[in-house]
Amino acid sequence: MESNFGLVLSGISQGLPVLLLHFVATLLLLALGVFCYTRITPFHETELVRGGNIAAGIVLSGTIVALAIPLAAMLATSIVLLDIIIWGIIALVLQFAAFGITTLLFRGIKPLIEGGNVAVGLAVAAGQIGIGLLNAGALAG
């Protein structure tokens, strides 16, 4: 019994540092993705959210989830840090492209979101999350 417990402790001591490294790298990619996203969008989500704009909150929340989904797939399927970083960046770029396509579908998105149009906020968030799921499937498959 003690030998099994020793094996478990040995596995944890070897695997935990790798797990933490991969997790922190993925968190940094997510933070980078959110930072870049808030810089390329035509509106200022954080200011709008602070002002109580529900539509902006929905879009920003959907964006965070949509960026996290393919990054989570990379974290789950990759065993090498460089693999997580390279494919994670590719996943983020694909998500930014998805947002670009979404903005083409909703011409004049800036005044709609700034005006608090919740329907548009939900549609944008759903589109991004949907693409994020497909992105994750493609990357993990």
KAWO-V480229 format. One line per field, one symbol per residue. phi: phi as a letter, one per 30 degrees, with the letter a starting at -180 (. if undefined). Layout:
BEGIN
phi: ???
END
This chain:
BEGIN
phi: .dddddddddddddddddedddddddddddddddededdcddbceddddedjddedddddddddddddedddddddcccceddddddddddddddddddedddddceidedddddiddddeddddddddeddddedddddd
END
